[in-house]
């Protein structure tokens, strides 16, 4: 837990944020500046600034969880696919963006 981290404050419910997903290790919630409707952030409950700092088990499990959420988003939004982004510079807490995408005739 990092007392200055906004994501840690969300995890600890200091900042009210409805979770779209929660298990013992991760939470998911909608991005406040979405790139598309349903744009979700998936974060570990433990604080890691960068992905490379997280134990291999956390990295493996977050991607398995992301895959599960992608399937759910494709069905429920619905969308054609879900793009994953790992940026990390805006909030110093390892997180994955799950962004719903729609195929267009431009492809």
SELOKOL-901353 format. One record per atom (N, C-alpha, C): residue in three letters; atom name; x, y, z. Coordinates in Angstrom, 1 decimal, padded with zeros to 4 digits. Atoms other than C-alpha are relative to their C-alpha. Example, Ala and Ser with C-alpha at 12.3 -4.5 7.8 and 13.67 -1.06 7.14 Angstrom:
2
+------+------+--------+--------+--------+
: code : site :      u :      v :      w :
+------+------+--------+--------+--------+
:  Ala :    N :  000.9 : -001.2 :  000.0 :
:  Ala :   CA :  012.3 : -004.5 :  007.8 :
:  Ala :    C :  000.9 :  001.2 :  000.0 :
:  Ser :    N : -000.9 : -001.1 :  000.0 :
:  Ser :   CA :  013.7 : -001.1 :  007.1 :
:  Ser :    C : -000.8 :  001.1 :  000.8 :
+------+------+--------+--------+--------+
END
This chain:
107
+------+------+--------+--------+--------+
: code : site :      u :      v :      w :
+------+------+--------+--------+--------+
:  Unk :    N :  000.8 : -001.2 :  000.0 :
:  Unk :   CA :  000.0 :  000.0 :  000.0 :
:  Unk :    C :  000.9 :  001.2 :  000.0 :
:  Unk :    N : -000.7 : -001.3 :  000.1 :
:  Unk :   CA :  001.3 :  003.4 : -001.0 :
:  Unk :    C : -001.1 :  001.1 :  000.4 :
:  Unk :    N :  000.9 : -001.0 : -000.5 :
:  Unk :   CA : -000.5 :  006.2 :  000.9 :
:  Unk :    C : -000.2 :  001.2 : -001.0 :
:  Unk :    N :  000.1 : -001.0 :  001.0 :
:  Unk :   CA :  000.1 :  008.6 : -002.0 :
:  Unk :    C : -000.6 : -000.4 : -001.3 :
:  Unk :    N :  000.4 :  000.6 :  001.2 :
:  Unk :   CA : -001.2 :  006.3 : -004.7 :
:  Unk :    C : -001.6 :  000.0 : -000.1 :
:  Unk :    N :  001.4 :  000.0 :  000.1 :
:  Unk :   CA : -004.7 :  007.0 : -006.0 :
:  Unk :    C : -000.7 : -001.3 : -000.2 :
:  Unk :    N :  000.5 :  001.3 :  000.1 :
:  Unk :   CA : -005.2 :  003.4 : -007.0 :
:  Unk :    C : -000.1 : -000.8 :  001.3 :
:  Unk :    N :  000.0 :  000.6 : -001.4 :
:  Unk :   CA : -004.3 :  002.2 : -003.5 :
:  Unk :    C : -001.2 :  000.6 :  000.8 :
:  Unk :    N :  001.2 : -000.6 : -000.7 :
:  Unk :   CA : -006.9 :  004.7 : -002.2 :
:  Unk :    C : -001.3 : -000.6 : -000.5 :
:  Unk :    N :  001.2 :  000.6 :  000.6 :
:  Unk :   CA : -009.5 :  003.2 : -004.6 :
:  Unk :    C : -000.1 : -001.4 :  000.6 :
:  Unk :    N :  000.0 :  001.3 : -000.5 :
:  Unk :   CA : -008.6 : -000.3 : -003.5 :
:  Unk :    C : -000.5 : -000.1 :  001.5 :
:  Unk :    N :  000.4 : -000.1 : -001.4 :
:  Unk :   CA : -009.0 :  000.7 :  000.2 :
:  Unk :    C : -001.3 :  000.7 :  000.3 :
:  Unk :    N :  001.3 : -000.6 :  000.0 :
:  Unk :   CA : -012.3 :  002.4 : -000.6 :
:  Unk :    C :  000.1 :  001.4 :  000.7 :
:  Unk :    N : -000.1 : -001.4 : -000.4 :
:  Unk :   CA : -010.9 :  005.8 :  000.5 :
:  Unk :    C : -000.6 :  001.0 : -001.0 :
:  Unk :    N :  000.6 : -000.8 :  001.1 :
:  Unk :   CA : -012.0 :  007.1 : -002.9 :
:  Unk :    C : -001.1 : -001.0 : -000.5 :
:  Unk :    N :  001.1 :  000.9 :  000.5 :
:  Unk :   CA : -015.5 :  005.6 : -003.7 :
:  Unk :    C :  000.0 : -000.2 : -001.5 :
:  Unk :    N :  000.0 :  000.4 :  001.4 :
:  Unk :   CA : -015.3 :  003.8 : -007.0 :
:  Unk :    C : -000.7 : -001.3 : -000.1 :
:  Unk :    N :  000.7 :  001.3 :  000.2 :
:  Unk :   CA : -017.7 :  001.1 : -008.1 :
:  Unk :    C :  001.0 : -001.0 : -000.8 :
:  Unk :    N : -000.9 :  001.0 :  000.7 :
:  Unk :   CA : -015.7 : -002.1 : -009.1 :
:  Unk :    C : -000.9 : -000.7 : -001.0 :
:  Unk :    N :  000.6 :  000.9 :  001.0 :
:  Unk :   CA : -016.7 : -003.9 : -012.2 :
:  Unk :    C :  000.5 : -001.4 :  000.1 :
:  Unk :    N : -000.5 :  001.3 : -000.2 :
:  Unk :   CA : -014.6 : -006.8 : -011.1 :
:  Unk :    C :  000.8 :  000.1 :  001.3 :
:  Unk :    N : -000.8 :  000.1 : -001.2 :
:  Unk :   CA : -013.0 : -007.9 : -007.8 :
:  Unk :    C :  000.2 : -001.5 :  000.3 :
:  Unk :    N : -000.3 :  001.3 : -000.5 :
:  Unk :   CA : -011.3 : -011.0 : -006.6 :
:  Unk :    C :  001.1 :  000.2 :  001.1 :
:  Unk :    N : -000.9 : -000.2 : -001.2 :
:  Unk :   CA : -008.7 : -011.6 : -003.8 :
:  Unk :    C :  001.3 :  000.8 : -000.4 :
:  Unk :    N : -001.3 : -000.6 :  000.4 :
:  Unk :   CA : -005.8 : -010.2 : -005.9 :
:  Unk :    C : -000.1 :  001.3 : -000.9 :
:  Unk :    N :  000.1 : -001.1 :  001.0 :
:  Unk :   CA : -007.2 : -007.7 : -008.4 :
:  Unk :    C : -001.4 :  000.7 :  000.1 :
:  Unk :    N :  001.3 : -000.7 :  000.2 :
:  Unk :   CA : -009.9 : -005.1 : -009.0 :
:  Unk :    C :  000.0 :  000.7 : -001.4 :
:  Unk :    N :  000.3 : -000.7 :  001.2 :
:  Unk :   CA : -011.4 : -003.6 : -012.1 :
:  Unk :    C : -001.0 :  001.1 :  000.2 :
:  Unk :    N :  001.0 : -001.1 :  000.0 :
:  Unk :   CA : -013.2 : -000.3 : -012.6 :
:  Unk :    C :  000.2 :  000.8 : -001.2 :
:  Unk :    N :  000.0 : -000.8 :  001.2 :
:  Unk :   CA : -014.1 :  002.1 : -015.3 :
:  Unk :    C :  001.0 :  001.1 :  000.0 :
:  Unk :    N : -001.0 : -001.1 :  000.1 :
:  Unk :   CA : -011.5 :  004.6 : -016.5 :
:  Unk :    C : -000.8 :  001.3 :  000.1 :
:  Unk :    N :  000.7 : -001.3 : -000.1 :
:  Unk :   CA : -012.5 :  008.2 : -015.6 :
:  Unk :    C :  000.1 :  000.9 : -001.3 :
:  Unk :    N : -000.2 : -000.7 :  001.3 :
:  Unk :   CA : -011.2 :  009.4 : -019.0 :
:  Unk :    C : -000.1 : -001.1 : -001.1 :
:  Unk :    N :  000.1 :  001.1 :  000.9 :
:  Unk :   CA : -012.5 :  006.5 : -021.2 :
:  Unk :    C :  000.3 :  000.3 : -001.5 :
:  Unk :    N : -000.3 : -000.1 :  001.5 :
:  Unk :   CA : -011.2 :  006.0 : -024.8 :
:  Unk :    C : -001.2 : -000.6 : -000.7 :
:  Unk :    N :  001.2 :  000.6 :  000.5 :
:  Unk :   CA : -014.5 :  004.0 : -025.4 :
:  Unk :    C : -000.9 : -000.4 :  001.1 :
:  Unk :    N :  000.9 :  000.4 : -001.0 :
:  Unk :   CA : -017.6 :  003.1 : -023.5 :
:  Unk :    C :  000.5 : -001.4 :  000.6 :
:  Unk :    N : -000.4 :  001.3 : -000.6 :
:  Unk :   CA : -016.6 :  000.3 : -021.0 :
:  Unk :    C :  001.5 : -000.1 :  000.2 :
:  Unk :    N : -001.5 :  000.0 : -000.2 :
:  Unk :   CA : -012.9 :  001.2 : -020.9 :
:  Unk :    C :  000.3 : -000.2 :  001.5 :
:  Unk :    N : -000.2 :  000.5 : -001.4 :
:  Unk :   CA : -011.8 : -000.6 : -017.8 :
:  Unk :    C :  001.5 : -000.1 :  000.4 :
:  Unk :    N : -001.4 :  000.2 : -000.5 :
:  Unk :   CA : -008.6 : -000.6 : -015.7 :
:  Unk :    C :  000.0 : -001.2 :  000.9 :
:  Unk :    N : -000.1 :  001.2 : -000.8 :
:  Unk :   CA : -007.5 : -003.8 : -014.1 :
:  Unk :    C :  001.4 :  000.2 :  000.8 :
:  Unk :    N : -001.2 : -000.3 : -000.8 :
:  Unk :   CA : -005.0 : -003.4 : -011.2 :
:  Unk :    C :  000.1 : -001.1 :  001.1 :
:  Unk :    N : -000.2 :  000.9 : -001.1 :
:  Unk :   CA : -003.4 : -005.7 : -008.6 :
:  Unk :    C : -000.3 :  000.8 :  001.3 :
:  Unk :    N :  000.3 : -000.6 : -001.3 :
:  Unk :   CA : -004.4 : -005.0 : -005.0 :
:  Unk :    C :  001.3 :  000.4 :  000.7 :
:  Unk :    N : -001.3 : -000.4 : -000.6 :
:  Unk :   CA : -000.7 : -005.0 : -004.0 :
:  Unk :    C :  000.6 :  001.1 : -000.9 :
:  Unk :    N : -000.6 : -001.1 :  000.7 :
:  Unk :   CA :  001.2 : -001.9 : -005.0 :
:  Unk :    C :  001.3 : -000.3 : -000.6 :
:  Unk :    N : -001.2 :  000.2 :  000.8 :
:  Unk :   CA :  003.8 : -002.3 : -007.8 :
:  Unk :    C :  000.0 :  001.2 : -000.9 :
:  Unk :    N : -000.1 : -001.1 :  000.9 :
:  Unk :   CA :  004.9 :  000.8 : -009.7 :
:  Unk :    C :  000.0 : -000.4 : -001.4 :
:  Unk :    N : -000.2 :  000.5 :  001.4 :
:  Unk :   CA :  005.9 : -001.1 : -012.8 :
:  Unk :    C : -000.3 : -001.5 : -000.1 :
:  Unk :    N :  000.2 :  001.4 :  000.2 :
:  Unk :   CA :  005.0 : -004.4 : -014.2 :
:  Unk :    C :  001.2 : -000.9 :  000.3 :
:  Unk :    N : -001.2 :  000.8 : -000.2 :
:  Unk :   CA :  008.6 : -005.6 : -014.0 :
:  Unk :    C :  000.3 : -000.2 :  001.5 :
:  Unk :    N : -000.1 :  000.1 : -001.4 :
:  Unk :   CA :  008.4 : -005.1 : -010.2 :
:  Unk :    C : -000.9 : -001.1 :  000.6 :
:  Unk :    N :  001.0 :  001.0 : -000.5 :
:  Unk :   CA :  005.5 : -007.5 : -009.8 :
:  Unk :    C :  000.6 : -001.4 : -000.1 :
:  Unk :    N : -000.4 :  001.4 :  000.1 :
:  Unk :   CA :  006.2 : -011.2 : -009.1 :
:  Unk :    C : -000.6 : -000.6 : -001.2 :
:  Unk :    N :  000.5 :  000.7 :  001.2 :
:  Unk :   CA :  005.8 : -013.5 : -012.1 :
:  Unk :    C : -001.4 : -000.5 :  000.2 :
:  Unk :    N :  001.4 :  000.5 : -000.2 :
:  Unk :   CA :  002.7 : -015.0 : -010.5 :
:  Unk :    C : -001.1 :  001.0 : -000.1 :
:  Unk :    N :  000.9 : -001.1 :  000.1 :
:  Unk :   CA :  001.0 : -011.6 : -010.3 :
:  Unk :    C : -000.2 :  000.3 : -001.5 :
:  Unk :    N :  000.0 : -000.3 :  001.4 :
:  Unk :   CA :  001.9 : -010.9 : -013.9 :
:  Unk :    C : -000.8 : -001.0 : -000.8 :
:  Unk :    N :  000.7 :  001.1 :  000.6 :
:  Unk :   CA :  000.6 : -014.3 : -015.0 :
:  Unk :    C : -001.5 :  000.1 :  000.3 :
:  Unk :    N :  001.4 :  000.0 : -000.4 :
:  Unk :   CA : -002.6 : -014.0 : -013.1 :
:  Unk :    C : -000.8 :  001.2 : -000.5 :
:  Unk :    N :  000.7 : -001.2 :  000.5 :
:  Unk :   CA : -003.4 : -010.5 : -014.1 :
:  Unk :    C : -000.4 : -000.1 : -001.5 :
:  Unk :    N :  000.4 :  000.2 :  001.4 :
:  Unk :   CA : -003.3 : -011.5 : -017.8 :
:  Unk :    C : -001.0 : -001.1 : -000.1 :
:  Unk :    N :  001.1 :  000.9 :  000.0 :
:  Unk :   CA : -005.5 : -014.5 : -017.1 :
:  Unk :    C : -001.3 :  000.7 :  000.3 :
:  Unk :    N :  001.2 : -000.8 : -000.4 :
:  Unk :   CA : -007.9 : -012.2 : -015.4 :
:  Unk :    C : -000.5 :  000.9 : -001.1 :
:  Unk :    N :  000.3 : -000.9 :  001.2 :
:  Unk :   CA : -007.7 : -009.7 : -018.3 :
:  Unk :    C : -000.7 : -000.8 : -001.1 :
:  Unk :    N :  000.7 :  000.8 :  001.0 :
:  Unk :   CA : -008.6 : -012.5 : -020.7 :
:  Unk :    C : -001.4 : -000.3 :  000.3 :
:  Unk :    N :  001.3 :  000.2 : -000.4 :
:  Unk :   CA : -011.6 : -013.4 : -018.7 :
:  Unk :    C : -000.9 :  001.2 : -000.1 :
:  Unk :    N :  000.7 : -001.2 :  000.2 :
:  Unk :   CA : -012.7 : -009.8 : -018.6 :
:  Unk :    C : -000.3 :  000.4 : -001.4 :
:  Unk :    N :  000.1 : -000.3 :  001.4 :
:  Unk :   CA : -012.1 : -009.4 : -022.3 :
:  Unk :    C : -001.2 : -000.8 : -000.6 :
:  Unk :    N :  001.1 :  000.8 :  000.5 :
:  Unk :   CA : -014.5 : -012.3 : -023.1 :
:  Unk :    C : -001.4 :  000.6 :  000.5 :
:  Unk :    N :  001.2 : -000.5 : -000.6 :
:  Unk :   CA : -017.1 : -010.8 : -020.7 :
:  Unk :    C : -000.4 :  001.4 : -000.7 :
:  Unk :    N :  000.3 : -001.3 :  000.6 :
:  Unk :   CA : -016.8 : -007.3 : -022.3 :
:  Unk :    C : -000.5 : -000.2 : -001.4 :
:  Unk :    N :  000.4 :  000.3 :  001.4 :
:  Unk :   CA : -017.1 : -008.7 : -025.9 :
:  Unk :    C : -001.5 : -000.4 :  000.0 :
:  Unk :    N :  001.4 :  000.4 :  000.0 :
:  Unk :   CA : -020.4 : -010.3 : -024.9 :
:  Unk :    C : -000.9 :  001.1 :  000.5 :
:  Unk :    N :  000.9 : -000.9 : -000.7 :
:  Unk :   CA : -021.8 : -007.6 : -022.6 :
:  Unk :    C : -000.1 :  001.4 : -000.6 :
:  Unk :    N :  000.1 : -001.4 :  000.5 :
:  Unk :   CA : -020.9 : -004.3 : -024.3 :
:  Unk :    C : -000.9 :  000.1 : -001.2 :
:  Unk :    N : -001.1 :  000.9 :  000.6 :
:  Unk :   CA : -020.8 : -005.8 : -027.1 :
:  Unk :    C :  001.0 :  000.8 : -000.8 :
:  Unk :    N : -001.0 : -000.6 :  000.9 :
:  Unk :   CA : -017.7 : -005.0 : -029.0 :
:  Unk :    C :  000.7 : -001.1 : -000.8 :
:  Unk :    N : -000.6 :  001.0 :  000.9 :
:  Unk :   CA : -015.6 : -006.8 : -031.6 :
:  Unk :    C :  001.2 : -000.6 :  000.7 :
:  Unk :    N : -001.2 :  000.5 : -000.7 :
:  Unk :   CA : -012.4 : -007.1 : -029.5 :
:  Unk :    C :  000.4 :  001.0 :  001.1 :
:  Unk :    N : -000.4 : -000.9 : -001.1 :
:  Unk :   CA : -010.7 : -005.6 : -026.5 :
:  Unk :    C :  001.6 :  000.2 : -000.1 :
:  Unk :    N : -001.4 : -000.4 :  000.1 :
:  Unk :   CA : -007.3 : -003.8 : -026.8 :
:  Unk :    C :  000.6 :  000.1 :  001.4 :
:  Unk :    N : -000.7 : -000.2 : -001.3 :
:  Unk :   CA : -004.9 : -004.1 : -023.9 :
:  Unk :    C :  001.2 :  001.0 : -000.2 :
:  Unk :    N : -001.1 : -000.9 : -000.1 :
:  Unk :   CA : -002.5 : -001.3 : -023.0 :
:  Unk :    C :  000.6 :  000.0 :  001.4 :
:  Unk :    N : -000.7 : -000.1 : -001.3 :
:  Unk :   CA :  000.1 : -001.2 : -020.3 :
:  Unk :    C :  000.9 :  001.3 : -000.1 :
:  Unk :    N : -000.8 : -001.2 :  000.1 :
:  Unk :   CA :  001.3 :  002.4 : -019.9 :
:  Unk :    C :  000.7 :  000.3 :  001.3 :
:  Unk :    N : -000.6 : -000.1 : -001.3 :
:  Unk :   CA :  001.8 :  003.1 : -016.3 :
:  Unk :    C :  000.6 :  001.4 :  000.4 :
:  Unk :    N : -000.6 : -001.3 : -000.3 :
:  Unk :   CA :  003.1 :  006.7 : -016.5 :
:  Unk :    C : -000.9 :  001.0 :  000.7 :
:  Unk :    N :  000.9 : -000.9 : -000.6 :
:  Unk :   CA :  000.0 :  008.5 : -015.4 :
:  Unk :    C : -000.3 : -000.3 :  001.4 :
:  Unk :    N :  000.2 :  000.4 : -001.4 :
:  Unk :   CA : -000.6 :  006.6 : -012.2 :
:  Unk :    C :  001.1 : -001.1 :  000.3 :
:  Unk :    N : -001.1 :  000.9 : -000.3 :
:  Unk :   CA :  002.4 :  004.9 : -010.6 :
:  Unk :    C : -000.4 : -001.2 :  000.7 :
:  Unk :    N :  000.5 :  001.3 : -000.6 :
:  Unk :   CA :  000.6 :  001.6 : -009.9 :
:  Unk :    C : -000.2 : -000.9 : -001.2 :
:  Unk :    N :  000.2 :  000.9 :  001.1 :
:  Unk :   CA :  000.9 : -001.3 : -012.4 :
:  Unk :    C : -001.5 : -000.2 : -000.3 :
:  Unk :    N :  001.3 :  000.2 :  000.4 :
:  Unk :   CA : -002.3 : -001.5 : -014.3 :
:  Unk :    C : -000.1 : -000.3 : -001.5 :
:  Unk :    N :  000.3 :  000.3 :  001.4 :
:  Unk :   CA : -003.8 : -002.7 : -017.6 :
:  Unk :    C : -001.3 :  000.7 : -000.4 :
:  Unk :    N :  001.2 : -000.6 :  000.5 :
:  Unk :   CA : -006.2 : -000.8 : -019.7 :
:  Unk :    C : -000.7 : -001.0 : -000.9 :
:  Unk :    N :  000.7 :  000.9 :  000.9 :
:  Unk :   CA : -008.9 : -002.9 : -021.4 :
:  Unk :    C : -001.0 :  000.9 : -000.7 :
:  Unk :    N :  000.8 : -001.0 :  000.8 :
:  Unk :   CA : -010.4 : -000.8 : -024.2 :
:  Unk :    C : -000.8 : -000.7 : -001.1 :
:  Unk :    N :  000.9 :  000.6 :  001.0 :
:  Unk :   CA : -013.4 : -002.1 : -026.2 :
:  Unk :    C :  000.3 :  000.7 : -001.4 :
:  Unk :    N : -000.2 : -000.5 :  001.3 :
:  Unk :   CA : -012.9 : -001.7 : -029.9 :
:  Unk :    C : -001.0 : -000.6 : -001.0 :
:  Unk :    N :  001.0 :  000.4 :  001.0 :
:  Unk :   CA : -015.2 : -002.0 : -032.9 :
:  Unk :    C :  000.6 :  000.0 : -001.4 :
:  Unk :    N : -000.5 :  000.1 :  001.4 :
:  Unk :   CA : -014.3 : -003.1 : -036.4 :
:  Unk :    C : -000.8 :  001.0 : -000.8 :
:  Unk :    N :  000.7 : -000.9 :  000.9 :
:  Unk :   CA : -015.0 : -000.6 : -039.1 :
:  Unk :    C :  000.4 : -000.4 : -001.4 :
:  Unk :    N : -000.3 :  000.3 :  001.4 :
:  Unk :   CA : -015.0 : -000.7 : -042.9 :
:  Unk :    C :  001.4 :  000.5 : -000.4 :
:  Unk :    N : -001.3 : -000.5 :  000.4 :
:  Unk :   CA : -011.7 :  001.1 : -042.8 :
:  Unk :    C :  001.1 : -001.0 :  000.2 :
:  Unk :    N : -001.1 :  001.0 : -000.3 :
:  Unk :   CA : -009.7 : -002.0 : -041.7 :
:  Unk :    C :  000.3 : -000.7 : -001.3 :
+------+------+--------+--------+--------+
END
